[in-house]
Every structure is written in C-alpha cells, then in structure tokens.
Amino acid sequence: MALPRPVSPIGRRRDPGLTAGTASLPARVDVAVVGGGLIGLATAWRLAGRGLSVAVIERGAVGCGASLAATGMLAPAAEHEPGSDPLLPLALDSLARWPGFRDDLEAASGLSIDYRPDGTLVLAVGRDEVERLRFRYELQRRSGLDAEWLPGTEVRRLEPMLRPSVTAGVRCPLDHQVDPRLVMAALARACMEAGVTVVENTPVTGLDWAGGTVTGLGTGGGSLRASTVILAAGAWSGEGGLLPEALALPVRPLKGQALALRTTRRTGTLSRMVWTEQVHMAPKGDGQLIVGATVEDCGFQPGTTAGGLYALLEGARRVLPGIEEMEVEAVWSGFRPTSDDDAPILDTLAPGLVAATGHHRNGYLLAPVTADAIADLVATGEMPAVARPFTLARFARPEPRRAAR
Ligand SMILES: Cc1cc2nc3c(=O)[nH]c(=O)nc-3n(C[C@H](O)[C@H](O)[C@H](O)COP(=O)(O)OP(=O)(O)OC[C@H]3O[C@@H](n4cnc5c(N)ncnc54)[C@H](O)[C@@H]3O)c2cc1C
C-alpha cells in the first residue's frame, strides 16, 4: 500500500491576483522589454506614458523572478555599509521619487501598494554587536544620513515586543517600505491601462541584429521588430545566449530565502521594519510579518532549505520571542540580480539595445529612478546626471601601463 504523501500547509508566496499578459506577440513596437519583473514593468509603464508603443516579453508569469520574492524595503539608511557610498546619491534620488511614483501608480491602477513611511530600527544584542552598530551609525552620520542612536529602553518603548536583551538601536526615519505583491499587481494593471502589451510564457531566445544594430527579438512564438530592446532579465541578464560574448554583463544570481508569518491581535506584531545582523523583519498592512533574507552565492539552485529557514527563524526569535506563536504562512526564495559592484547597470550596450539590470537587493528602492532614467535614455538619448555613473564603463579594466623606456 502506498503511504499517503505528507501535505504541507505552508504555501509559496502568492501574488494578489496578478493578471497581466495573455496578449499575443505584436509584429512591431517602438520598445520591446525582455523580462516582466519590477524593472521591466516599471520602465515599460513610464515609456508608454511618453507615447511610445511598448511590449514586455516574459518567459514565465509577471513577477516570477526576484520581484515577488522581495520584502519591499526602501531602506538606504539601514542598508548603508562600507562601500555603498557610490550608490547613495542614486538611492536617495530614487527614494525622493517614490511618493510621486506611488501616487501615479495608485492613480493609474486604482490599487494601493501599502506604502509605509515608518522608518527602520537597526538592533544590537550584546556588547560586540553594539560596537558594530556604533560603527554603522557613525558611517551613516558621516554619509549625511538621518540616524538616531537609542538605548535599549528607548528601543523597547518604540517596539514593546522586542526582547529585553536588545541592548541598543539606531532609528532610521528615512527608510520606507512597500508591499511587492501589491506593487507588481499595480504595475501590471497600470501597464495594461497604458496600452503596454504584456506577453507571458514566452521566452526570448535571441536578439535580431542588422549590422551592429539591434532591430528586434526572437521567441519560440515568432519575432518582434523594435526600435529599441531593453534587457531587464534580472539575474538572467548575465547568462550566455541573448548577448554576444563581447557584451556579456557582469551579473550573477544571489539567492535569498524568506518567509511570511501571520500576525494576529493575540500574537501582536512590530510597528516598523526591524534590522539585526541576522535578519530583517517587515510588518505589512495585511498582517503578514516578512522575515528575510538569506544571501547565498550558489548559482541558480532553486528552493528553500531547512538550514535557510532555520537561520531566519532563529535570527527572528533572538529579538522577537513572539514569533513562536505566529503561523508560518509562506516560504519562498528568489535570485537577486547582482553585478560585480552590487550597483545597477543602466546603459546603451549597442545601437537599439539598452540594459536595465543588476539591482541586487535594491530593485524596489531604485525602481522609480531606473524607470525614469531608462525612459529618458530611450526618448532623448541621455540619462539624468545621477544615473550616469552606472554605465558599464565603470567595469572597464584600466589599460596596462607601458613600461617607461
Ligand atoms: C529574498 C529577496 C528579498 C529582497 N528584498 C528587497 C527589498 O526589501 N528591497 C529592495 O529594494 N529589493 C529587494 N530585493 C531585490 C529585488 O527583488 C530585485 O532587485 C528586483 O526584483 C529586480 O527586478 P528585475 O525586474 O530586475 O528582476 P526579476 O524580478 O528577476 O525579473 C526578471 C524577469 O526576466 C524574466 N526573464 C529572464 N530571462 C528571460 C528571457 N530570456 N525571456 C523572457 N523573460 C526572461 C524572468 O522570468 C523574470 O521574471 C530582494 C530580493 C530577494 C531575492
């Protein structure tokens, strides 16, 4: 007799009814976007707003890459660390664009995206962590970021569910958050309203070239001519196949696992995002508490592991004992598109071919400035000054010096 298979009550992360693309492939558009993630949809929507005809070609379902795996933190302050100074102007510019982007998106889609300007609390437990937090705090202050040092008593006054062992904290009022599921649903709807053609379940198999210019793309279901093709294929942007060797992008996948806990009036919850050295936790408007995220350099190895989930739960319980009573509602993983310096690649790779990828752990934070900058690039040939340092040129190796004779 066959044993009954155990049925897990834990689901994968569900999207709130994303419906985007049953459309068929058009013959010709002004702009074709490879990839229906956050960056592809946000850029397509902004381009359609400028009167261009746009098609997004997604090999799976909209959002099936990193974009529905994210926590949705817009957190340039909490995430600021040594080495992130070059990214800071772009991050702060994008954060400043978020309220306008939210207003436009909610108006265009008729959907709320649960935008929360509540800030982040970065926590330390024990003397060693306090020293490291002090270092982070001083770095934030030197970089001009708003940050406030708090003793443990004050941290617990703000978040009474935290353990008494929390020794100190830094409040980062600048940081905001959104709900990725709602942002992606709103973008899918806004794209449709703006006339963007979204074609799902259609892998792009190659780019069409005429001389040195990209003139369109090919799929299993036919080809599409386009004046510009935008490569927004996330972690897959660096894979061989679509781009010739000479244009290969330095982008690789960095896997992240995360989970959602169900909070109730009985379990209580946090009122803002909390960061520790092990995990971040973000309360959402629907009562979910997101606990994320592992960082694993393991290629495209899919799935969630006991080790990954254990590390997240242990890290969360260390500061928030109340999680023990919370139901685990969903677990998932995704692949951050990570470039060699963790910053995005926004550039014209060849005539007719533009890249918008490599957003690593900051895709949500950087979506508004990316969409606007790429729309500018396509429409006018120039990006705003704040985006110009993020071309491929920064990875160019310096010419070896000739020996002096
Ligand atoms: C666990 C986790 C937590 C995160 N938390 C945050 C956060 O709190 N804040 C934040 O700002 N960012 C966060 N991020 C990062 C953020 O999710 C990404 O930076 C962002 O989603 C990247 O968007 P994208 O559109 O470039 O990539 P993706 O969402 O991966 O989209 C790329 C799409 O291209 C498609 N595609 C690939 N190849 C082809 C092809 N040949 N043809 C057609 N389609 C193709 C894929 O199917 C995919 O849907 C997190 C990421 C992870 C994994």
Ligand as a Chemical Component Dictionary entry (heavy atoms), coordinates in Angstrom:
data_LIG
# 
_chem_comp.id                   LIG 
_chem_comp.type                 NON-POLYMER 
_chem_comp.pdbx_formal_charge   0 
_chem_comp.three_letter_code    LIG 
# 
loop_
_chem_comp_atom.comp_id 
_chem_comp_atom.atom_id 
_chem_comp_atom.alt_atom_id 
_chem_comp_atom.type_symbol 
_chem_comp_atom.charge 
_chem_comp_atom.model_Cartn_x 
_chem_comp_atom.model_Cartn_y 
_chem_comp_atom.model_Cartn_z 
_chem_comp_atom.pdbx_ordinal 
LIG C1  C1  C 0 14.682 37.473 -0.845  1  
LIG C2  C2  C 0 14.806 38.813 -1.516  2  
LIG C3  C3  C 0 14.495 39.978 -0.804  3  
LIG C4  C4  C 0 14.619 41.220 -1.414  4  
LIG N1  N1  N 0 14.238 42.331 -0.707  5  
LIG C5  C5  C 0 14.328 43.553 -1.295  6  
LIG C6  C6  C 0 13.926 44.717 -0.583  7  
LIG O1  O1  O 0 13.478 44.631 0.559   8  
LIG N2  N2  N 0 14.049 45.919 -1.195  9  
LIG C7  C7  C 0 14.540 46.046 -2.478  10 
LIG O2  O2  O 0 14.655 47.177 -2.966  11 
LIG N3  N3  N 0 14.895 44.947 -3.184  12 
LIG C8  C8  C 0 14.818 43.720 -2.618  13 
LIG N4  N4  N 0 15.188 42.607 -3.310  14 
LIG C9  C9  C 0 15.760 42.774 -4.668  15 
LIG C10 C10 C 0 14.668 42.956 -5.716  16 
LIG O3  O3  O 0 13.726 41.921 -5.592  17 
LIG C11 C11 C 0 15.323 42.918 -7.101  18 
LIG O4  O4  O 0 16.376 43.851 -7.185  19 
LIG C12 C12 C 0 14.296 43.252 -8.192  20 
LIG O5  O5  O 0 13.134 42.492 -8.043  21 
LIG C13 C13 C 0 14.910 43.011 -9.564  22 
LIG O6  O6  O 0 13.898 43.185 -10.518 23 
LIG P1  P1  P 0 14.142 42.737 -12.016 24 
LIG O7  O7  O 0 12.914 43.098 -12.762 25 
LIG O8  O8  O 0 15.443 43.274 -12.475 26 
LIG O9  O9  O 0 14.361 41.156 -11.934 27 
LIG P2  P2  P 0 13.298 39.964 -11.870 28 
LIG O10 O10 O 0 12.173 40.256 -10.969 29 
LIG O11 O11 O 0 14.076 38.729 -11.597 30 
LIG O12 O12 O 0 12.702 39.940 -13.327 31 
LIG C14 C14 C 0 13.414 39.472 -14.447 32 
LIG C15 C15 C 0 12.423 38.716 -15.304 33 
LIG O13 O13 O 0 13.031 38.387 -16.548 34 
LIG C16 C16 C 0 12.498 37.153 -16.966 35 
LIG N5  N5  N 0 13.390 36.599 -17.976 36 
LIG C17 C17 C 0 14.681 36.183 -17.812 37 
LIG N6  N6  N 0 15.183 35.734 -18.972 38 
LIG C18 C18 C 0 14.201 35.875 -19.902 39 
LIG C19 C19 C 0 14.105 35.572 -21.295 40 
LIG N7  N7  N 0 15.129 35.045 -21.992 41 
LIG N8  N8  N 0 12.933 35.843 -21.930 42 
LIG C20 C20 C 0 11.883 36.384 -21.276 43 
LIG N9  N9  N 0 11.912 36.674 -19.940 44 
LIG C21 C21 C 0 13.056 36.428 -19.270 45 
LIG C22 C22 C 0 12.419 36.348 -15.686 46 
LIG O14 O14 O 0 11.491 35.278 -15.804 47 
LIG C23 C23 C 0 11.985 37.402 -14.677 48 
LIG O15 O15 O 0 10.590 37.434 -14.481 49 
LIG C24 C24 C 0 15.076 41.330 -2.753  50 
LIG C25 C25 C 0 15.379 40.169 -3.468  51 
LIG C26 C26 C 0 15.247 38.924 -2.867  52 
LIG C27 C27 C 0 15.560 37.687 -3.666  53 
# 
loop_
_chem_comp_bond.comp_id 
_chem_comp_bond.atom_id_1 
_chem_comp_bond.atom_id_2 
_chem_comp_bond.value_order 
_chem_comp_bond.pdbx_ordinal 
LIG C1  C2  SING 1  
LIG C2  C3  SING 2  
LIG C2  C26 DOUB 3  
LIG C3  C4  DOUB 4  
LIG C4  N1  SING 5  
LIG C4  C24 SING 6  
LIG N1  C5  DOUB 7  
LIG C5  C6  SING 8  
LIG C5  C8  SING 9  
LIG C6  O1  DOUB 10 
LIG C6  N2  SING 11 
LIG N2  C7  SING 12 
LIG C7  O2  DOUB 13 
LIG C7  N3  SING 14 
LIG N3  C8  DOUB 15 
LIG C8  N4  SING 16 
LIG N4  C9  SING 17 
LIG N4  C24 SING 18 
LIG C9  C10 SING 19 
LIG C10 O3  SING 20 
LIG C10 C11 SING 21 
LIG C11 O4  SING 22 
LIG C11 C12 SING 23 
LIG C12 O5  SING 24 
LIG C12 C13 SING 25 
LIG C13 O6  SING 26 
LIG O6  P1  SING 27 
LIG P1  O7  DOUB 28 
LIG P1  O8  SING 29 
LIG P1  O9  SING 30 
LIG O9  P2  SING 31 
LIG P2  O10 DOUB 32 
LIG P2  O11 SING 33 
LIG P2  O12 SING 34 
LIG O12 C14 SING 35 
LIG C14 C15 SING 36 
LIG C15 O13 SING 37 
LIG C15 C23 SING 38 
LIG O13 C16 SING 39 
LIG C16 N5  SING 40 
LIG C16 C22 SING 41 
LIG N5  C17 SING 42 
LIG N5  C21 SING 43 
LIG C17 N6  DOUB 44 
LIG N6  C18 SING 45 
LIG C18 C19 SING 46 
LIG C18 C21 DOUB 47 
LIG C19 N7  SING 48 
LIG C19 N8  DOUB 49 
LIG N8  C20 SING 50 
LIG C20 N9  DOUB 51 
LIG N9  C21 SING 52 
LIG C22 O14 SING 53 
LIG C22 C23 SING 54 
LIG C23 O15 SING 55 
LIG C24 C25 DOUB 56 
LIG C25 C26 SING 57 
LIG C26 C27 SING 58 
# 
